[in-house]
Amino acid sequence: MKSTHEYSLRTQVDKWLAPGLSTPVRVTEFSRTRLGGRRYVCVETALPLGSRALLFFRHDDGCWCVFPPALDRPNMTMGRFSEH
């Protein structure tokens, strides 16, 4: 089992955006989702080939991930088809 530290916002930014010592990282947006009111943060880094940005979502256990908590994700289900 991974510790909460492994899912801290700083650790996730380092993992997904891999900023270097001379590469600035900045928060460009932070707010709450419409569904569930969960926190999210948009982090951006500028690279020689262009900038990259990712959204990080705060989960109930305090961890930050690049995917929203299960309750906030849109669901696709197969409806029942009626035969004619």
N, C-alpha and C positions, 0 to 999 in steps of 0.2 A: 504494500500500500504506500502511496506517495504522501509525503508530508504536505501540509498547507503551504509551507515555504516554496515548494516546487511549483505552486500555482499562484504565487504572488504576482502582482501586476508587473513589477520590475523583471522577474524571471521570465514571464511570458513575452514581454517586449524584447528581451535579449534573445529568446528562443526564436521568435517569429520574424523579427525585423533585423536582428544581428547588427546592431549599431556598433561602430568602432569608436575608439577614443576621440577621434576628431569628427565624428558624425553626430550632429545634433539630433535630438529626439524631442518632439514637443507634443503636448496634448492640444488637439485642435477643437475638440468638442467633448462635453460630458453632460449627461442628462439621465433620464429614466425612460424605460420602454413604455409604450402606450399600454401594452398588455402586461399586467402584473406589476408595473412600476419598478422594474429592476434596474439597477445602475448599469450604465455602459460608458466606456471611454473610447474615443477615437485618438489613436496615437499615430504620428507621422514622422518619417525620417527622410532626409534629403540625401540622395546618392548621386554619384557622377552621371549615371544613366537616367536619372529621374527620381521623383519622390515615390515613396510607398506609404500607404496608410492601412491600418487595420482597426476593426472594432473589437474591443474586449468586453466581455459581459461578466458581471459579478454573480456568482451562484450563492445559494442559501448557506453553504458551508464556509463562505468567505473566500473561496477560490475565484480566480479570474481565468476565463477561457475565451477562445476565439469563436465559440458557438454559444448561442443563448441557452438558458436552462430549458429542460424538456417541456415544462409547462408553457413556455413562451414561444416554442417553435410551431410553425404552421404544420398542420397535419393534413395528409391526403389519404382519404379512405375510399374504398370502392363501395359505391352505393349498390343497392339491390336493383337489378334490372328486371323489369316486368316483361313477361312474354306476352305477345299479342296473338 
